[in-house]
Amino acid sequence: MVTPVPCPPVRAVHVRHLGPNWYAAVMGTAAVAGTGTALPVHARPPHALLAAFWVLSLLLLAALLAARALHWTHHRDQARAHLLDPATAPFYGCLSMALLAVGGAALTAGRGLLGQGAAVALDAVLFTAGTAVGLAAAVAVPYLMVVRHRIEPEQATPVWLLPLVAPMVSAALGPALVPHLPPGQPRATLLLGCFALFGLSLLATLLMLPLILGRLLLAGPLPLALTPVLFLVLGPLGQSTTATGAVADLAPGVVPEPYAHGLKVFAVLYGVPVMGFALLWLAFAAAQVVRARRRGMGFSLTWWAFTFPVGTCVTGAASLARHTGLTAYAVLAVALYVLLVAAWVAAASGTLRDLFSGRLPAAPRPAPAEPRPVRVRTRSGAVR
């Protein structure tokens, strides 16, 4: 007689290790939809295709919200462990950005399906929730890093930027709701509130970036599996350029002169040099990824870092094209969008493959540090 072995519940196998990093898939999918509508008219993908990507992002968001609710209900010990893990806690910023990205794309890619009124209502709900979560993460995660986490300098990675960039996404997507508010104080409050979120995120990012660059210079390259997260640095760069352009577009008639004109000037004076640095970092990060691939870097969920940050640079370049009239920025936006779509295909196909094979979701494993070259001093005094 064979005694049947009880199977573990599905949630114990598939939900326990479902961390907040999975929201990056929602962000990347919504970015394909939302940024496609920002391209020059003659270069935009078919609207039906962009709408399909938006619907997919909305379904992914709903599924992940339900799965994460199960995670917190049935695996609170693991959820608390995620918050106390300095490598995982910053990903709580992804929840905010997923809500904001899906809401923002509803007004552009999803408006034809929903209708104007429903699209505005959905974006308003997701923008409010995403902004609240983003502000909470921007305070709570650094607080935990200071008082609870035990962090060594070599642990600094661009992942630390995630909770700090979330308010910048609100700053970039919030102005689209301004025309749907009553004239006067409501519109001015939202617009200047978005500009305040821009400053909040920008200054926090400027404090964090030197730690990340210092770690790379002093401790060497990131572990192979973490190399794609270098692309996360593009997020605050492209998103801040997008935010200044979006605020400037809505400023006339909402804030008095000369501030409305000053915001337009600031959008160009800020965006041009920042986009230049973004292209420099893109080349630097791409070189690191090529190096990692040659050394055996395989697929992991970190590949989703190739998507949303590049999408922010698409909208940043498109904003500069509008404000400067330069064709070069329009061409740059299209080229970056092609890169975004290619990155999405690579990340989505790898995720689906590992989901069907059972490799995902899985318990996180610490990435092995890449061996550092050993230097010895010879009798002659030379260092090798």
C-alpha positions in Angstrom: 0.0 0.0 0.0 1.4 3.3 -1.0 0.9 6.3 1.3 0.2 9.4 -0.7 2.6 12.3 0.0 0.6 15.5 0.6 1.5 18.3 -1.9 2.3 21.7 -0.5 -0.2 24.4 -1.2 0.4 26.4 -4.4 1.0 29.6 -2.5 3.7 27.9 -0.4 5.6 27.1 -3.6 4.9 30.1 -5.7 4.2 33.0 -3.4 6.6 32.8 -0.5 9.5 34.1 -2.5 7.6 36.5 -4.6 9.4 39.7 -3.7 8.6 43.4 -4.6 11.2 43.2 -7.4 8.5 41.5 -9.5 6.8 44.9 -10.0 9.7 45.8 -12.3 8.0 43.6 -15.0 4.9 45.8 -14.7 7.0 48.9 -15.0 8.8 47.7 -18.0 5.6 46.6 -19.8 3.8 49.9 -19.0 6.9 51.8 -20.3 6.6 50.2 -23.7 3.0 51.4 -23.9 3.4 54.9 -22.4 6.6 56.0 -24.0 5.5 54.9 -27.4 2.9 57.6 -27.4 5.6 60.2 -26.7 7.4 59.6 -29.9 7.1 61.8 -33.0 3.8 61.1 -34.7 5.4 59.5 -37.8 7.5 57.2 -35.7 4.9 55.9 -33.3 3.9 52.2 -33.2 0.3 51.4 -34.0 -2.0 52.6 -31.2 -3.6 49.2 -31.0 -0.2 47.6 -30.2 0.5 50.2 -27.5 -3.0 49.6 -26.1 -2.3 45.9 -25.9 0.9 46.5 -24.0 -1.1 48.7 -21.6 -3.7 46.1 -21.0 -1.0 43.5 -20.4 0.6 45.8 -17.8 -2.7 46.4 -16.1 -3.3 42.6 -15.9 0.2 42.0 -14.6 -0.3 44.7 -11.9 -3.6 43.2 -10.8 -2.1 39.7 -10.6 0.9 40.9 -8.7 -1.1 42.9 -6.2 -3.2 39.8 -5.5 -0.2 37.6 -5.2 1.6 40.0 -2.9 -1.5 40.3 -0.7 -1.3 36.5 -0.4 2.4 36.8 0.4 1.8 39.2 3.2 -1.2 37.2 4.5 0.4 33.8 4.5 4.2 34.5 4.7 4.6 37.5 7.0 7.9 36.2 8.3 9.3 36.3 4.7 7.7 39.7 4.1 9.4 41.1 7.3 12.7 39.5 6.2 12.4 41.3 2.9 12.0 44.6 4.7 15.0 43.9 6.9 17.2 42.8 3.9 19.1 45.8 2.5 19.2 44.1 -0.9 15.4 43.6 -1.1 13.9 46.5 0.8 14.7 49.2 -1.8 12.5 47.3 -4.3 9.4 48.5 -2.4 9.9 51.6 -4.5 8.9 49.5 -7.5 5.3 49.1 -6.2 4.9 52.9 -6.4 6.4 53.1 -9.9 4.3 50.2 -11.2 1.1 52.0 -10.0 2.2 55.3 -11.5 3.4 53.8 -14.8 0.1 51.9 -15.4 -1.9 55.0 -14.4 0.1 57.3 -16.7 -0.2 55.0 -19.6 -4.0 54.8 -19.1 -4.2 58.4 -20.2 -2.2 57.9 -23.3 -2.2 54.3 -24.6 -5.4 53.2 -22.8 -7.6 56.1 -23.4 -9.1 54.7 -26.6 -10.2 51.6 -24.8 -11.5 53.2 -21.6 -12.8 56.5 -22.8 -11.6 59.9 -21.5 -13.5 59.9 -18.2 -12.6 56.4 -17.1 -8.9 56.9 -18.1 -8.7 60.1 -16.0 -10.4 58.4 -13.1 -8.1 55.4 -13.2 -5.0 57.5 -13.5 -6.1 59.7 -10.6 -6.6 56.7 -8.4 -3.3 55.0 -9.3 -1.4 58.4 -9.2 -2.7 59.1 -5.7 -1.9 55.6 -4.5 1.5 55.4 -6.2 2.6 58.8 -4.9 1.6 57.9 -1.3 3.5 54.6 -1.5 6.4 56.3 -3.1 6.7 59.0 -0.4 6.4 56.3 2.2 9.1 54.2 0.6 11.4 57.3 0.2 11.2 57.8 4.0 10.9 54.2 5.3 13.6 52.5 3.3 16.4 54.9 4.1 15.2 54.9 7.7 15.5 51.1 7.8 18.9 51.3 6.1 20.1 53.6 8.9 18.6 52.0 12.0 18.1 48.3 11.2 20.2 47.2 8.2 23.9 46.4 8.6 25.5 47.7 5.5 29.1 47.6 4.3 30.4 50.2 1.8 30.9 47.5 -0.9 27.2 46.6 -0.7 26.2 49.9 -2.4 24.4 49.3 -5.7 22.1 51.3 -7.9 19.2 49.4 -6.3 19.4 51.9 -3.5 18.0 54.5 -5.9 14.7 52.8 -6.4 12.8 54.3 -3.4 14.3 57.7 -4.1 13.3 57.7 -7.8 9.6 56.9 -7.1 8.6 60.5 -6.3 10.3 61.6 -9.6 8.0 59.3 -11.5 5.1 61.1 -9.8 6.6 64.4 -10.8 6.8 63.3 -14.4 3.3 61.8 -14.7 1.3 64.1 -12.4 1.2 67.1 -14.7 -1.0 65.2 -17.2 -3.8 65.4 -14.6 -3.6 69.2 -14.2 -6.0 70.0 -17.1 -8.6 67.8 -15.6 -8.7 69.8 -12.3 -10.7 73.0 -11.8 -8.8 76.1 -12.8 -7.0 78.2 -10.1 -5.7 76.8 -6.9 -6.2 73.1 -7.6 -4.2 73.1 -10.9 -1.4 75.3 -9.4 -1.2 73.1 -6.3 -0.8 69.9 -8.3 1.7 71.4 -10.7 3.9 73.0 -8.1 3.5 69.8 -6.0 4.9 67.8 -8.8 7.8 70.3 -9.1 8.4 69.8 -5.3 8.5 66.0 -5.8 11.1 66.6 -8.6 13.3 68.5 -6.1 12.8 65.9 -3.4 13.9 63.1 -5.6 16.7 64.9 -7.3 18.4 66.0 -4.2 18.1 62.6 -2.6 19.5 61.0 -5.7 22.4 63.4 -5.8 23.3 62.3 -2.3 23.2 58.6 -3.2 25.0 58.6 -6.5 28.5 59.3 -5.1 28.2 56.3 -2.8 27.3 54.1 -5.8 30.1 55.4 -8.0 32.6 55.3 -5.2 31.7 51.6 -4.6 32.4 50.8 -8.3 35.7 52.6 -8.3 37.0 51.2 -5.0 35.5 47.7 -4.9 35.4 46.9 -8.6 32.6 45.6 -10.8 29.3 44.4 -9.4 28.7 40.6 -9.2 27.7 39.3 -12.7 24.0 38.8 -11.8 23.7 42.3 -10.5 25.4 44.1 -13.5 22.1 45.0 -15.2 21.1 47.1 -12.3 23.6 49.7 -13.5 20.9 50.8 -15.9 18.8 52.0 -12.9 21.0 55.1 -12.8 19.3 56.1 -16.0 16.0 56.3 -14.2 16.4 59.5 -12.2 18.3 61.1 -15.2 15.7 60.5 -17.8 12.7 60.8 -15.5 13.9 64.2 -14.2 14.3 65.5 -17.7 10.8 64.3 -18.5 9.4 65.9 -15.3 10.9 69.3 -16.0 9.5 69.2 -19.5 6.0 68.1 -18.4 5.8 70.8 -15.7 6.9 73.4 -18.3 4.3 72.2 -20.8 1.4 72.8 -18.3 2.8 75.9 -16.6 1.2 78.6 -19.0 -2.1 79.7 -17.5 -1.6 77.7 -14.3 1.3 79.6 -12.7 1.8 83.4 -13.3 4.6 84.9 -15.4 7.5 85.1 -15.3 7.5 81.7 -13.6 5.8 79.9 -16.5 8.4 81.1 -19.0 11.2 80.4 -16.4 10.0 76.8 -16.2 10.3 76.4 -19.9 13.8 77.8 -19.9 14.7 75.6 -17.0 13.5 72.5 -18.8 16.0 73.0 -21.5 18.9 74.3 -19.4 18.5 71.3 -17.1 17.5 68.6 -19.6 20.2 69.1 -22.2 23.3 68.4 -19.8 21.4 65.7 -17.8 20.6 63.8 -21.0 24.2 64.1 -22.1 25.2 62.5 -18.8 22.5 59.8 -19.3 24.0 58.9 -22.6 27.5 58.7 -21.0 26.1 56.4 -18.3 24.3 54.3 -20.9 27.5 53.6 -22.7 29.3 52.9 -19.4 26.6 50.5 -18.2 26.4 48.8 -21.6 30.1 48.1 -21.6 29.8 46.6 -18.1 27.0 44.3 -19.3 29.0 43.2 -22.4 31.9 42.3 -20.0 29.6 40.4 -17.7 28.0 38.4 -20.6 31.5 37.4 -21.7 32.1 36.1 -18.2 29.0 34.0 -18.1 26.2 36.3 -16.9 22.9 34.5 -17.4 19.3 35.6 -17.2 17.8 36.8 -13.9 15.0 39.2 -12.9 17.6 42.0 -12.9 17.3 42.1 -16.7 14.1 44.1 -16.2 16.4 46.9 -15.2 17.1 47.3 -18.9 13.5 48.4 -19.6 11.9 51.2 -17.5 15.1 53.3 -17.0 15.6 53.3 -20.8 11.9 54.3 -21.2 12.5 57.4 -19.0 15.2 58.4 -21.4 12.8 58.0 -24.3 10.4 60.5 -22.8 13.2 62.7 -21.7 14.6 62.9 -25.3 11.1 63.4 -26.7 10.5 66.3 -24.3 13.8 68.0 -25.4 12.7 67.5 -29.0 9.5 69.4 -28.3 11.2 72.2 -26.4 14.3 72.7 -28.6 12.9 71.7 -32.0 16.0 69.7 -32.7 15.6 66.7 -34.9 18.5 65.0 -33.2 16.5 64.5 -30.0 13.6 63.1 -31.9 15.9 60.6 -33.6 17.5 59.8 -30.2 14.0 59.1 -28.7 13.2 56.7 -31.5 16.6 54.9 -31.2 16.1 54.5 -27.4 12.6 53.2 -27.9 13.9 50.5 -30.2 16.4 49.6 -27.4 13.6 49.6 -24.9 11.5 47.1 -27.0 14.5 44.9 -27.5 15.2 44.9 -23.8 11.5 44.1 -23.0 11.6 41.1 -25.4 14.8 39.8 -23.7 13.5 40.3 -20.2 10.0 39.0 -20.9 11.1 35.9 -22.8 13.6 35.0 -20.0 11.0 35.5 -17.3 8.5 33.3 -19.1 11.0 30.6 -19.7 12.1 30.4 -16.1 8.4 30.6 -14.9 7.5 27.6 -17.0 10.6 25.7 -16.0 9.9 26.3 -12.3 13.1 28.3 -11.7 11.0 31.3 -10.8 9.9 32.4 -8.3 12.7 31.0 -6.2 14.4 31.9 -2.9 17.0 34.6 -3.4 20.6 33.5 -3.4 23.5 35.8 -2.6 25.5 36.6 -5.7 29.1 35.5 -5.4 31.6 38.3 -5.5 33.8 38.4 -8.5 37.4 37.5 -7.5 39.7 40.4 -7.3 43.2 40.3 -8.8 45.9 39.4 -6.3 48.9 41.7 -6.3 52.2 40.6 -5.0 55.5 42.5 -4.6 58.6 40.8 -6.0 62.1 41.1 -4.6 62.9 43.8 -7.1 60.0 45.9 -5.6 57.7 45.6 -8.7 54.0 45.0 -8.1 52.4 42.2 -10.2 
